[in-house]
Amino acid sequence: MEPKKIRAIIFDIGRVLVRLDIAGAMGGLAGMISLTPQETWAAIEHDPRWRDWQEGRMSPRDWQLHICRRLGVNLTFEQFSEIWNRVLDSTPLLDGAFLESLSKRFCLAVLSNTDPIHVAELERRFDFFRFFKHRIYSCVVGASKPSPLIFRAALQACKTTADNAIYIDDIPAYVEAARQLGMTGVLFHSPEQLMADLEPFGAKLQQKG
């Protein structure tokens, strides 16, 4: 069989490009209430409005007011945003030189279930985003993984088809969702493992142009 002509490599963000410190972030809220950081995160993640927040149907200030009311805490929007962004560890998981090398040969994109507060902080804090020509966020698309809609939005942005794209994520269900659409799915465990998993594609990955 003729090797696939891979044109795009699409990355998840959390726990693939950026380390997450959920306990550290939630500790800032849990310290004000009678819940552990884990219980605080569970309450937020299972909130009835969580999907609305992730898919762009709530404004940042509405989300801040909603969560503050839900947890019974009194925070300004600026205070809430600072705590909310503590989840984003400042040390990237992947080496910038590695991403730069890939960006010279392939169309790189990020695809993430995320919110406007995190998007602004991510793009401000991490300079590696310059290597990603396309940035597909659930809060912009209005759909979140594992919905086929958000994967198709990424493929459309990269102007490629599923069989010409690799998708990388740390969550097996999301990797499988990409595979169901015909993409090559890679489950992320570590930077070393990712490089090893991509290496077999070396003879198949076609340079753009």
C-alpha positions in Angstrom: 0.0 0.0 0.0 1.2 3.5 -0.7 2.2 5.3 2.5 -0.2 7.9 3.8 0.8 11.5 2.9 0.4 13.1 6.3 -0.1 16.8 6.0 -1.2 17.8 9.5 -0.4 17.0 13.1 -3.0 18.0 15.6 -2.2 18.3 19.3 -4.3 18.3 22.4 -3.1 20.9 24.9 -3.6 19.8 28.5 -1.2 17.1 29.6 0.3 17.0 26.1 1.7 20.4 25.5 1.1 21.9 28.9 1.3 20.3 32.4 -1.8 20.7 34.5 -1.9 21.4 38.2 -5.6 21.0 39.1 -4.9 20.5 42.8 -2.9 23.6 43.0 -5.5 25.7 41.3 -8.4 24.2 43.2 -6.5 24.7 46.4 -7.0 28.4 45.9 -10.8 27.9 46.0 -10.9 24.9 48.4 -9.1 27.0 51.0 -12.2 29.2 51.2 -14.7 26.4 51.6 -15.1 23.1 53.4 -14.1 20.9 50.4 -10.8 19.3 49.4 -9.2 20.5 46.1 -10.4 17.2 44.5 -13.9 17.7 45.7 -13.9 21.3 44.5 -12.8 20.2 41.0 -15.4 17.4 40.9 -18.1 20.0 41.8 -17.0 22.3 39.0 -16.4 19.6 36.3 -19.8 18.1 37.0 -21.6 21.5 37.2 -24.7 21.6 34.9 -23.3 24.6 33.1 -19.8 23.1 32.6 -20.5 22.2 28.9 -22.0 25.6 28.3 -18.8 27.1 29.6 -16.5 24.8 27.6 -18.5 25.4 24.4 -18.7 29.1 24.5 -22.3 29.6 25.7 -21.3 31.5 28.8 -19.2 34.6 29.2 -16.2 34.5 31.5 -17.8 36.9 33.9 -21.0 34.8 34.0 -19.0 31.7 34.7 -17.1 33.5 37.5 -20.3 34.7 39.1 -21.9 31.3 38.7 -19.0 29.3 40.3 -18.6 31.9 43.1 -22.3 31.6 43.9 -22.1 27.8 43.6 -19.2 27.5 46.0 -20.2 30.4 48.2 -17.0 32.4 47.7 -16.6 36.1 47.2 -14.0 36.9 44.5 -13.5 39.6 42.0 -13.2 38.5 38.3 -9.5 39.3 38.4 -9.0 37.2 41.6 -11.1 34.3 40.1 -9.1 34.4 36.8 -5.8 34.3 38.6 -6.9 31.2 40.6 -8.5 29.6 37.5 -5.2 30.0 35.6 -3.1 28.4 38.3 -4.0 25.0 36.7 -1.6 25.9 33.8 1.9 24.8 34.8 4.5 27.2 33.3 6.9 24.5 32.2 5.9 23.1 28.8 5.9 19.3 28.3 7.3 19.3 24.8 10.6 20.9 23.6 10.1 24.0 21.5 12.8 22.9 19.1 10.9 19.7 18.4 7.7 21.7 17.7 9.6 24.1 15.5 11.0 21.3 13.5 7.6 19.8 13.0 6.1 23.2 12.0 8.6 23.5 9.1 7.3 20.3 7.6 3.7 20.0 8.6 0.6 22.0 9.3 0.4 22.0 13.1 -2.8 22.7 15.0 -4.0 22.5 18.6 -7.4 21.1 19.4 -8.6 21.5 23.0 -11.7 21.5 25.2 -11.1 24.8 26.9 -12.5 28.1 27.9 -11.8 31.8 27.1 -9.9 32.5 30.3 -7.5 29.7 29.7 -7.2 30.5 26.0 -6.0 34.0 26.8 -3.6 32.9 29.4 -2.2 30.0 27.3 -1.5 32.2 24.3 0.0 34.9 26.5 2.2 32.6 28.5 3.6 30.0 26.0 5.6 31.2 23.0 5.4 27.8 21.4 1.9 28.7 20.1 3.6 30.5 17.3 4.3 27.1 15.8 0.6 26.3 15.6 -0.9 27.8 12.5 -4.4 26.8 13.6 -6.0 26.8 17.1 -9.2 24.9 17.5 -10.9 25.7 20.8 -14.2 24.2 22.0 -15.3 27.6 23.3 -15.0 29.0 19.8 -16.3 26.0 17.8 -19.3 25.5 20.1 -18.6 21.7 20.3 -16.2 19.7 22.5 -14.4 16.4 22.2 -15.4 13.7 21.6 -17.9 15.3 19.2 -16.9 14.8 15.5 -17.7 18.4 14.9 -14.6 19.7 16.7 -12.3 17.2 14.9 -13.8 18.2 11.5 -13.3 21.8 12.3 -9.6 21.1 12.9 -9.3 19.1 9.6 -11.1 21.9 7.7 -8.7 24.6 9.2 -5.7 22.5 8.1 -7.3 22.0 4.7 -6.7 18.3 4.9 -8.6 15.0 5.2 -8.7 12.6 8.1 -6.4 10.1 6.5 -3.8 12.8 6.1 -3.8 13.8 9.7 -2.3 12.6 13.0 -4.1 13.4 16.3 -2.3 13.3 19.7 -4.2 13.3 23.0 -3.7 11.8 26.5 -7.3 10.6 26.8 -8.0 7.3 25.1 -11.6 8.1 24.3 -10.6 11.2 22.4 -7.9 9.3 20.5 -10.4 6.7 19.6 -12.9 9.4 18.4 -10.2 10.7 16.1 -9.5 7.2 14.8 -13.2 6.7 14.1 -13.1 9.6 11.7 -10.1 8.1 9.9 -7.3 10.0 11.6 -4.1 8.4 12.9 -4.5 8.5 16.7 -1.5 8.6 19.0 -2.1 8.3 22.8 0.3 10.5 24.7 2.2 9.2 27.8 5.5 11.2 27.7 7.6 13.3 25.4 10.0 10.4 24.8 7.1 8.0 24.0 5.6 10.5 21.6 8.8 11.0 19.6 9.2 7.2 19.5 5.6 6.8 18.3 6.1 9.4 15.6 9.4 8.0 14.4 7.9 5.1 12.4 6.1 7.7 10.3 9.4 9.2 9.3 9.5 7.5 5.9 5.8 8.3 5.3 5.4 11.8 6.5 5.6 14.0 3.4 7.1 17.5 3.6 4.7 20.2 2.5 5.2 21.7 -0.9 
